[in-house]
Amino acid sequence: MKQITLSVPDREYTFFIKVIKAFSFVKIEKTKTVKEFVPTPEQVEWVEGLKSALEEVEEHQQGKKQLKNLDELIDEL
């Protein structure tokens, strides 16, 4: 027996199930509903910070930006 996983829009689900049940050889198993991932504000902030840091590194590698060295960072503290 082969298994197929399908994603069907909510508005078409009832119709699709009616159609597919018409085939006697099809077995329908209940599955968990996949929920859309919604990041928390903290996760969004972390990702934005990471993107910004990576952009700075890229600019440094291209010679467009000079980054601080360890001694300069320690002096700031």
FENMOLIN-V568424 format. One record per residue. N is the residue number from 1. PSI is psi in degrees with one decimal (none if undefined). Layout:
N:PSI ; N:PSI
//
This chain:
1:139.6 ; 2:153.7 ; 3:138.4 ; 4:134.6 ; 5:128.2 ; 6:149.0 ; 7:124.7 ; 8:134.1 ; 9:145.0 ; 10:-41.8 ; 11:-19.8 ; 12:-3.2 ; 13:-50.7 ; 14:-45.8 ; 15:-45.3 ; 16:-44.1 ; 17:-41.0 ; 18:-43.1 ; 19:-47.5 ; 20:-31.0 ; 21:-17.6 ; 22:-19.3 ; 23:119.0 ; 24:-23.2 ; 25:-1.8 ; 26:129.8 ; 27:126.4 ; 28:124.4 ; 29:140.7 ; 30:139.5 ; 31:167.9 ; 32:145.5 ; 33:133.8 ; 34:123.1 ; 35:145.6 ; 36:135.2 ; 37:126.5 ; 38:111.3 ; 39:150.4 ; 40:161.9 ; 41:-35.1 ; 42:-40.0 ; 43:-40.6 ; 44:-44.0 ; 45:-41.9 ; 46:-44.5 ; 47:-41.9 ; 48:-40.0 ; 49:-41.2 ; 50:-43.0 ; 51:-44.2 ; 52:-43.5 ; 53:-42.4 ; 54:-35.6 ; 55:-39.6 ; 56:-42.1 ; 57:-43.1 ; 58:-43.2 ; 59:-37.7 ; 60:-43.7 ; 61:-27.9 ; 62:-3.3 ; 63:12.3 ; 64:-16.6 ; 65:139.6 ; 66:121.7 ; 67:156.5 ; 68:147.5 ; 69:176.9 ; 70:-42.2 ; 71:-40.6 ; 72:-38.3 ; 73:-41.7 ; 74:-40.2 ; 75:-33.4 ; 76:-32.5 ; 77:none
//
